[in-house]
Amino acid sequence: MNMNYCKYENCSKDLSNCLKGIEDGAYDNLDQYEREGLLDLLSYCEVILTYKEEIQETLEEQALNEGNDVI
């Protein structure tokens, strides 16, 4: 389990690795556990996208409050 202070950073690196595998077509010969994992990943991505605008607005507001450039 990821620690709260680095869960998004760690997961984004893992997700980037998964994306590279998908882009390379490395999903055509998966065992049952990997197939289920990839299907779960697709479902999670769909749910995450429903929060996209809310997340972006919150992060932009946070960046402005901290005096940082908006991402």
N, CA, C and O atoms as CSV, one atom per row, in Angstrom:
chain,resi,resn,atom,element,x,y,z
A,1,MET,N,N,0.850,-1.184,0.000
A,1,MET,CA,C,0.000,0.000,0.000
A,1,MET,C,C,0.890,1.241,0.000
A,1,MET,O,O,1.900,1.294,0.701
A,2,ASN,N,N,0.506,2.222,-0.785
A,2,ASN,CA,C,1.263,3.462,-0.862
A,2,ASN,C,C,0.978,4.349,0.340
A,2,ASN,O,O,-0.134,4.368,0.867
A,3,MET,N,N,1.996,5.081,0.761
A,3,MET,CA,C,1.825,6.048,1.834
A,3,MET,C,C,1.063,7.243,1.271
A,3,MET,O,O,1.204,7.570,0.093
A,4,ASN,N,N,0.262,7.892,2.101
A,4,ASN,CA,C,-0.555,9.017,1.637
A,4,ASN,C,C,0.267,10.124,1.010
A,4,ASN,O,O,-0.199,10.774,0.074
A,5,TYR,N,N,1.469,10.357,1.494
A,5,TYR,CA,C,2.252,11.480,0.980
A,5,TYR,C,C,2.830,11.212,-0.405
A,5,TYR,O,O,3.337,12.137,-1.039
A,6,CYS,N,N,2.769,9.987,-0.888
A,6,CYS,CA,C,3.352,9.713,-2.207
A,6,CYS,C,C,2.496,8.783,-3.063
A,6,CYS,O,O,2.978,8.250,-4.063
A,7,LYS,N,N,1.237,8.581,-2.687
A,7,LYS,CA,C,0.431,7.604,-3.426
A,7,LYS,C,C,0.193,7.996,-4.878
A,7,LYS,O,O,0.236,7.142,-5.764
A,8,TYR,N,N,-0.059,9.282,-5.132
A,8,TYR,CA,C,-0.315,9.685,-6.518
A,8,TYR,C,C,0.970,9.655,-7.339
A,8,TYR,O,O,0.955,9.270,-8.508
A,9,GLU,N,N,2.066,10.056,-6.735
A,9,GLU,CA,C,3.351,10.023,-7.448
A,9,GLU,C,C,3.716,8.590,-7.813
A,9,GLU,O,O,4.072,8.312,-8.958
A,10,ASN,N,N,3.630,7.685,-6.850
A,10,ASN,CA,C,3.983,6.291,-7.113
A,10,ASN,C,C,3.033,5.650,-8.128
A,10,ASN,O,O,3.470,4.941,-9.034
A,11,CYS,N,N,1.744,5.903,-7.969
A,11,CYS,CA,C,0.769,5.319,-8.892
A,11,CYS,C,C,0.931,5.873,-10.303
A,11,CYS,O,O,0.756,5.146,-11.281
A,12,SER,N,N,1.264,7.158,-10.412
A,12,SER,CA,C,1.424,7.726,-11.757
A,12,SER,C,C,2.605,7.083,-12.478
A,12,SER,O,O,2.556,6.878,-13.690
A,13,LYS,N,N,3.656,6.766,-11.741
A,13,LYS,CA,C,4.800,6.083,-12.365
A,13,LYS,C,C,4.403,4.679,-12.804
A,13,LYS,O,O,4.764,4.244,-13.897
A,14,ASP,N,N,3.659,3.967,-11.955
A,14,ASP,CA,C,3.197,2.629,-12.323
A,14,ASP,C,C,2.236,2.683,-13.506
A,14,ASP,O,O,2.310,1.855,-14.414
A,15,LEU,N,N,1.336,3.661,-13.489
A,15,LEU,CA,C,0.384,3.807,-14.586
A,15,LEU,C,C,1.094,4.143,-15.887
A,15,LEU,O,O,0.695,3.673,-16.952
A,16,SER,N,N,2.137,4.950,-15.810
A,16,SER,CA,C,2.930,5.273,-17.001
A,16,SER,C,C,3.540,3.999,-17.584
A,16,SER,O,O,3.569,3.822,-18.802
A,17,ASN,N,N,4.019,3.127,-16.727
A,17,ASN,CA,C,4.589,1.855,-17.172
A,17,ASN,C,C,3.514,0.988,-17.833
A,17,ASN,O,O,3.772,0.343,-18.850
A,18,CYS,N,N,2.310,0.975,-17.255
A,18,CYS,CA,C,1.206,0.224,-17.852
A,18,CYS,C,C,0.838,0.806,-19.216
A,18,CYS,O,O,0.605,0.064,-20.170
A,19,LEU,N,N,0.789,2.125,-19.301
A,19,LEU,CA,C,0.460,2.777,-20.563
A,19,LEU,C,C,1.467,2.414,-21.651
A,19,LEU,O,O,1.089,2.172,-22.797
A,20,LYS,N,N,2.733,2.377,-21.296
A,20,LYS,CA,C,3.755,1.984,-22.280
A,20,LYS,C,C,3.500,0.569,-22.771
A,20,LYS,O,O,3.643,0.288,-23.961
A,21,GLY,N,N,3.121,-0.326,-21.861
A,21,GLY,CA,C,2.800,-1.696,-22.262
A,21,GLY,C,C,1.601,-1.752,-23.190
A,21,GLY,O,O,1.594,-2.505,-24.164
A,22,ILE,N,N,0.584,-0.951,-22.885
A,22,ILE,CA,C,-0.611,-0.902,-23.739
A,22,ILE,C,C,-0.258,-0.355,-25.110
A,22,ILE,O,O,-0.686,-0.894,-26.131
A,23,GLU,N,N,0.527,0.719,-25.133
A,23,GLU,CA,C,0.931,1.307,-26.416
A,23,GLU,C,C,1.765,0.334,-27.238
A,23,GLU,O,O,1.726,0.367,-28.468
A,24,ASP,N,N,2.516,-0.530,-26.569
A,24,ASP,CA,C,3.332,-1.528,-27.260
A,24,ASP,C,C,2.542,-2.789,-27.609
A,24,ASP,O,O,3.077,-3.716,-28.217
A,25,GLY,N,N,1.263,-2.817,-27.221
A,25,GLY,CA,C,0.428,-3.987,-27.516
A,25,GLY,C,C,0.726,-5.178,-26.622
A,25,GLY,O,O,0.421,-6.315,-26.981
A,26,ALA,N,N,1.311,-4.932,-25.474
A,26,ALA,CA,C,1.718,-6.014,-24.572
A,26,ALA,C,C,0.552,-6.464,-23.687
A,26,ALA,O,O,0.707,-6.590,-22.472
A,27,TYR,N,N,-0.597,-6.703,-24.285
A,27,TYR,CA,C,-1.763,-7.165,-23.542
A,27,TYR,C,C,-2.463,-8.312,-24.266
A,27,TYR,O,O,-3.575,-8.696,-23.901
A,28,ASP,N,N,-1.817,-8.852,-25.279
A,28,ASP,CA,C,-2.456,-9.885,-26.093
A,28,ASP,C,C,-2.189,-11.305,-25.604
A,28,ASP,O,O,-2.758,-12.257,-26.139
A,29,ASN,N,N,-1.337,-11.461,-24.601
A,29,ASN,CA,C,-1.028,-12.804,-24.123
A,29,ASN,C,C,-0.889,-12.779,-22.600
A,29,ASN,O,O,0.149,-13.160,-22.057
A,30,LEU,N,N,-1.940,-12.330,-21.919
A,30,LEU,CA,C,-1.904,-12.178,-20.476
A,30,LEU,C,C,-2.514,-13.379,-19.778
A,30,LEU,O,O,-3.419,-14.025,-20.306
A,31,ASP,N,N,-2.009,-13.676,-18.580
A,31,ASP,CA,C,-2.664,-14.711,-17.790
A,31,ASP,C,C,-3.925,-14.122,-17.150
A,31,ASP,O,O,-4.182,-12.923,-17.265
A,32,GLN,N,N,-4.685,-14.946,-16.495
A,32,GLN,CA,C,-5.974,-14.533,-15.947
A,32,GLN,C,C,-5.832,-13.351,-14.987
A,32,GLN,O,O,-6.634,-12.418,-15.042
A,33,TYR,N,N,-4.835,-13.374,-14.116
A,33,TYR,CA,C,-4.651,-12.307,-13.139
A,33,TYR,C,C,-4.332,-10.972,-13.811
A,33,TYR,O,O,-4.835,-9.925,-13.405
A,34,GLU,N,N,-3.499,-11.026,-14.832
A,34,GLU,CA,C,-3.152,-9.803,-15.550
A,34,GLU,C,C,-4.334,-9.276,-16.362
A,34,GLU,O,O,-4.538,-8.064,-16.440
A,35,ARG,N,N,-5.115,-10.177,-16.967
A,35,ARG,CA,C,-6.326,-9.744,-17.689
A,35,ARG,C,C,-7.291,-9.055,-16.742
A,35,ARG,O,O,-7.823,-7.991,-17.056
A,36,GLU,N,N,-7.520,-9.661,-15.579
A,36,GLU,CA,C,-8.411,-9.061,-14.587
A,36,GLU,C,C,-7.857,-7.721,-14.104
A,36,GLU,O,O,-8.609,-6.767,-13.908
A,37,GLY,N,N,-6.551,-7.656,-13.916
A,37,GLY,CA,C,-5.926,-6.407,-13.494
A,37,GLY,C,C,-6.085,-5.312,-14.529
A,37,GLY,O,O,-6.353,-4.162,-14.181
A,38,LEU,N,N,-5.922,-5.653,-15.786
A,38,LEU,CA,C,-6.074,-4.658,-16.853
A,38,LEU,C,C,-7.523,-4.195,-16.972
A,38,LEU,O,O,-7.784,-3.010,-17.181
A,39,LEU,N,N,-8.459,-5.123,-16.840
A,39,LEU,CA,C,-9.871,-4.730,-16.849
A,39,LEU,C,C,-10.206,-3.835,-15.657
A,39,LEU,O,O,-10.946,-2.862,-15.799
A,40,ASP,N,N,-9.666,-4.159,-14.491
A,40,ASP,CA,C,-9.846,-3.296,-13.316
A,40,ASP,C,C,-9.266,-1.914,-13.580
A,40,ASP,O,O,-9.883,-0.900,-13.256
A,41,LEU,N,N,-8.098,-1.884,-14.161
A,41,LEU,CA,C,-7.433,-0.613,-14.467
A,41,LEU,C,C,-8.292,0.239,-15.394
A,41,LEU,O,O,-8.432,1.443,-15.178
A,42,LEU,N,N,-8.860,-0.368,-16.411
A,42,LEU,CA,C,-9.750,0.360,-17.325
A,42,LEU,C,C,-10.957,0.929,-16.580
A,42,LEU,O,O,-11.361,2.066,-16.824
A,43,SER,N,N,-11.526,0.145,-15.678
A,43,SER,CA,C,-12.666,0.623,-14.891
A,43,SER,C,C,-12.269,1.779,-13.992
A,43,SER,O,O,-13.003,2.762,-13.887
A,44,TYR,N,N,-11.117,1.673,-13.343
A,44,TYR,CA,C,-10.653,2.758,-12.469
A,44,TYR,C,C,-10.424,4.032,-13.273
A,44,TYR,O,O,-10.763,5.128,-12.826
A,45,CYS,N,N,-9.852,3.882,-14.451
A,45,CYS,CA,C,-9.596,5.060,-15.295
A,45,CYS,C,C,-10.900,5.749,-15.678
A,45,CYS,O,O,-10.976,6.977,-15.688
A,46,GLU,N,N,-11.911,4.972,-15.989
A,46,GLU,CA,C,-13.207,5.561,-16.326
A,46,GLU,C,C,-13.770,6.356,-15.153
A,46,GLU,O,O,-14.288,7.458,-15.339
A,47,VAL,N,N,-13.672,5.807,-13.955
A,47,VAL,CA,C,-14.175,6.509,-12.772
A,47,VAL,C,C,-13.343,7.757,-12.495
A,47,VAL,O,O,-13.900,8.816,-12.206
A,48,ILE,N,N,-12.039,7.648,-12.578
A,48,ILE,CA,C,-11.162,8.797,-12.338
A,48,ILE,C,C,-11.515,9.933,-13.283
A,48,ILE,O,O,-11.532,11.096,-12.878
A,49,LEU,N,N,-11.794,9.610,-14.533
A,49,LEU,CA,C,-12.134,10.645,-15.511
A,49,LEU,C,C,-13.416,11.395,-15.150
A,49,LEU,O,O,-13.591,12.540,-15.568
A,50,THR,N,N,-14.308,10.778,-14.389
A,50,THR,CA,C,-15.514,11.492,-13.967
A,50,THR,C,C,-15.177,12.601,-12.972
A,50,THR,O,O,-15.975,13.517,-12.775
A,51,TYR,N,N,-14.019,12.528,-12.354
A,51,TYR,CA,C,-13.553,13.535,-11.392
A,51,TYR,C,C,-12.592,14.544,-12.009
A,51,TYR,O,O,-12.107,15.436,-11.314
A,52,LYS,N,N,-12.313,14.419,-13.292
A,52,LYS,CA,C,-11.260,15.208,-13.935
A,52,LYS,C,C,-11.432,16.707,-13.720
A,52,LYS,O,O,-10.499,17.370,-13.267
A,53,GLU,N,N,-12.587,17.247,-14.031
A,53,GLU,CA,C,-12.781,18.701,-13.899
A,53,GLU,C,C,-12.647,19.148,-12.449
A,53,GLU,O,O,-12.005,20.159,-12.164
A,54,GLU,N,N,-13.248,18.403,-11.541
A,54,GLU,CA,C,-13.168,18.740,-10.114
A,54,GLU,C,C,-11.721,18.728,-9.628
A,54,GLU,O,O,-11.299,19.627,-8.901
A,55,ILE,N,N,-10.975,17.722,-10.026
A,55,ILE,CA,C,-9.572,17.617,-9.628
A,55,ILE,C,C,-8.774,18.782,-10.193
A,55,ILE,O,O,-8.007,19.421,-9.473
A,56,GLN,N,N,-8.953,19.063,-11.489
A,56,GLN,CA,C,-8.206,20.156,-12.118
A,56,GLN,C,C,-8.507,21.490,-11.442
A,56,GLN,O,O,-7.596,22.274,-11.174
A,57,GLU,N,N,-9.778,21.746,-11.170
A,57,GLU,CA,C,-10.142,23.003,-10.510
A,57,GLU,C,C,-9.515,23.108,-9.128
A,57,GLU,O,O,-9.002,24.164,-8.755
A,58,THR,N,N,-9.552,22.038,-8.379
A,58,THR,CA,C,-8.977,22.032,-7.032
A,58,THR,C,C,-7.481,22.248,-7.074
A,58,THR,O,O,-6.945,23.026,-6.284
A,59,LEU,N,N,-6.793,21.569,-7.988
A,59,LEU,CA,C,-5.340,21.708,-8.087
A,59,LEU,C,C,-4.941,23.095,-8.555
A,59,LEU,O,O,-3.947,23.649,-8.084
A,60,GLU,N,N,-5.710,23.660,-9.480
A,60,GLU,CA,C,-5.430,25.022,-9.944
A,60,GLU,C,C,-5.617,26.025,-8.813
A,60,GLU,O,O,-4.804,26.933,-8.641
A,61,GLU,N,N,-6.687,25.858,-8.044
A,61,GLU,CA,C,-6.942,26.748,-6.914
A,61,GLU,C,C,-5.828,26.625,-5.868
A,61,GLU,O,O,-5.366,27.622,-5.314
A,62,GLN,N,N,-5.416,25.407,-5.615
A,62,GLN,CA,C,-4.333,25.172,-4.655
A,62,GLN,C,C,-3.043,25.829,-5.133
A,62,GLN,O,O,-2.342,26.463,-4.343
A,63,ALA,N,N,-2.728,25.685,-6.397
A,63,ALA,CA,C,-1.503,26.281,-6.947
A,63,ALA,C,C,-1.553,27.802,-6.833
A,63,ALA,O,O,-0.558,28.434,-6.477
A,64,LEU,N,N,-2.700,28.384,-7.132
A,64,LEU,CA,C,-2.837,29.842,-7.023
A,64,LEU,C,C,-2.700,30.299,-5.580
A,64,LEU,O,O,-2.061,31.316,-5.311
A,65,ASN,N,N,-3.287,29.566,-4.658
A,65,ASN,CA,C,-3.197,29.919,-3.237
A,65,ASN,C,C,-1.774,29.811,-2.706
A,65,ASN,O,O,-1.394,30.519,-1.775
A,66,GLU,N,N,-1.001,28.929,-3.300
A,66,GLU,CA,C,0.395,28.763,-2.882
A,66,GLU,C,C,1.331,29.684,-3.650
A,66,GLU,O,O,2.535,29.704,-3.396
A,67,GLY,N,N,0.778,30.449,-4.592
A,67,GLY,CA,C,1.596,31.350,-5.378
A,67,GLY,C,C,2.377,30.667,-6.478
A,67,GLY,O,O,3.349,31.223,-6.989
A,68,ASN,N,N,1.968,29.479,-6.843
A,68,ASN,CA,C,2.632,28.718,-7.914
A,68,ASN,C,C,1.933,28.961,-9.234
A,68,ASN,O,O,0.806,29.455,-9.273
A,69,ASP,N,N,2.603,28.613,-10.306
A,69,ASP,CA,C,1.972,28.666,-11.616
A,69,ASP,C,C,0.865,27.623,-11.679
A,69,ASP,O,O,0.975,26.547,-11.090
A,70,VAL,N,N,-0.178,27.946,-12.384
A,70,VAL,CA,C,-1.267,26.999,-12.577
A,70,VAL,C,C,-0.795,25.896,-13.487
A,70,VAL,O,O,-0.125,26.145,-14.490
A,71,ILE,N,N,-1.147,24.672,-13.136
A,71,ILE,CA,C,-0.723,23.512,-13.928
A,71,ILE,C,C,-1.673,23.238,-15.049
A,71,ILE,O,O,-1.469,22.297,-15.815
